Amino acid sequence: MIFYFSGTGNSLHVAQKLSENDGSQLIDIAEAIHEKSFEYTVKDDEKIGFVFPAYFYGLPTFVAEFVDQLTIKSDSKPFTYSVITCGGSIGNADKMLKKLLEKRNLELDSSFSVLMPSNYTIMYDVPTKEEQKLVLQDAEKEIEKISKLLDAGEKGNFAFHGYLFLFTPILYPIYGIYRKTKKFYATEDCNNCGLCEEMCPSEVIQIENGKPVWIEEKCSHCSGCINRYPTTAIQYGKSTIKRGRYLNPNVKFS
Ligand SMILES: Cc1cc2nc3c(=O)[nH]c(=O)nc-3n(C[C@H](O)[C@H](O)[C@H](O)COP(=O)(O)O)c2cc1C
């Protein structure tokens, strides 16, 4: 069973590849939260995976909220792992997950990370197409390695953190301040399709008079809305006007 969260497809692609490898069922964390589905039964020998992006060297709000309420029913303690995607470093995201899992009586047996193109166009420009291609090629190799280690049931910390993890205590609290919706707006390029409302995992977008309106003060800042529309119909203040957009090319978005 793989619980995943993904704004722009990197983590979804990893989750899909791992599921292709061992037949794991995929569960979308955002959907599970909206449906209040927090109780799962796992079969003997079934692994539990958590696949999601690093945000501010820590956990996306959805992941923390979900794990905090998660109950796993099983006859024995299931092998549990995380695969965290990132643009540079996961910081302490896996350690944060480990602590939350312990409270739910689960151990994080293995943790992995996959370097992927960064999607946070709100903060800095996304990599060029050529850079994306190279990073994604390496990511495929990394996913294959992870599949093999998981098949072998290897335990350990295989994630790359870099030294910047030391900054997690400073950076992660900034996530709380940064994830405001106030600066999101739709430009004249918006074709009133309503897809942004449909796909928003935070459910903070509402179509009013044909245009999206952000109705809550904060969202997860997954950046799905701003990256998903190639017409750059969605902007965030002035900072994103000249910046590129990123979506994982291996994932189909409706
Ligand atoms: C709000 C936000 C915060 C991010 N923080 C980090 C970070 O701390 N470290 C990092 O390497 N990448 C960071 N990124 C980049 C993403 O972790 C990375 O692009 C990830 O693969 C996106 O996954 P997804 O496509 O499944 O949403 C951040 C992206 C967003 C949207």
The ligand as an ORCA input file, in Angstrom:
! r2SCAN-3c Opt
* xyz 0 1
  C       5.919     24.580     -1.042
  C       7.124     23.906     -1.626
  C       8.268     23.780     -0.848
  C       9.394     23.113     -1.359
  N      10.464     22.927     -0.537
  C      11.525     22.200     -0.967
  C      12.606     21.892     -0.092
  O      12.604     22.211      1.085
  N      13.659     21.207     -0.602
  C      13.711     20.804     -1.917
  O      14.694     20.218     -2.314
  N      12.665     21.037     -2.758
  C      11.584     21.714     -2.314
  N      10.505     21.933     -3.143
  C      10.510     21.286     -4.472
  C       9.711     19.969     -4.446
  O       9.983     19.242     -3.267
  C      10.017     19.065     -5.647
  O       9.944     19.745     -6.851
  C       9.077     17.866     -5.638
  O       9.635     16.842     -6.413
  C       7.684     18.185     -6.141
  O       6.911     17.026     -6.065
  P       5.468     16.853     -6.717
  O       5.649     17.077     -8.219
  O       5.091     15.454     -6.417
  O       4.574     17.862     -6.104
  C       9.387     22.605     -2.681
  C       8.237     22.767     -3.468
  C       7.121     23.408     -2.945
  C       5.892     23.527     -3.811
*
